[in-house]
Amino acid sequence: MDFWQVLPAAIALVLIIEGMLPFISPRRWRHMLTAVNQMQDRAIRNVGLGSMLLGLLLLYLVN
C-alpha cells in the first residue's frame, strides 16, 4: 500500500475514535472541554507532545 491509500484510512480512524466520546457520553465530553479550557497553554502543549510521541512509538512498533 502506498501513502495515499493509507492516509484516508488513517484519517477516517482518527475521526471515528475522536467521535466516540461525544457520542457515548456527551456530558463527560462537555466537562472535559471545560477542564481543558481552564488549563494553561503549556499543559495543553505537553499533552499534545505526549500524544504525538505515543503515536510515533505505536507506529514504530506496528511497522
C-alpha angles and dihedrals in degrees: 000000000000128000096263092057095048098043097068091047091050092049091048091052091050090052092049093049093044091051096051099079097049089046096047099037116009092172093057090045090053091049090049091052090050090052092048090049089058095049122101118251091247092057091049090049090050091052090049092049091049091049092050092048092049090049091051091049092050091047090051092049093048093050 
